[in-house]
């Protein structure tokens, strides 16, 4: 989540949720360098139409330079961790480890008790470090010229998991930043507007057009 630092780096690495188009550009650069340049993945397969479809993205940076990223997609009763990548030269394991840790924290905080990952076979031992189990009964499958296996995680429930009765203002806070006041918290002190519930004022032409429409009905 926002502001998490790995102090072993100089400058330190910050893992944060992507919140705007500039963040998404940084993520696109990292993924293009890793998947398109190193693994020869075609553009349409890497940028698959799921980036803006309700996904959460984590970005790892140091000194403002993007180093790594991952994507979380949300399904009915499980979350999927994918597109985990770190730029060449920064693969000591610390950036990826911190991103994975933060991803699982966010998933658990949102109340999910199950997550899945599709990983290249040589990465199965790495994912097992985070408590994932290999779904061997599902077999290996292939896409983008590489073989993949399914990994599944079933973590313990988060003690502060969000739910339908969580404070409304907490649910309205920015993704992954539920423990600090957000923009809407600051609006509370203004109270409810005396105009709440009233129909917005209309110009004379708009009002006349509305009357004509109602007559036509």
Secondary structure, 3 states (H helix, E strand, C coil): CCCEEECCCCCCEEEEECCCHHHHHHHHHHHHHHHHHHCCCCHHHHCCCCCCCCCEEEEEEECCEEEEEEEEEECCCCEEEEEEEECCCCCCCHHHHHHHHHHHHHHHHCCCCCEEEEEEHHHHHHHHCCCCEECHHHCCEEECCEEEEEEEECCCCCCCCCCCCCCHHHHCCCCCCCCCCCHHHHHHHHCCCCCCCCCCCCCHHHHHHHHHHHHHC
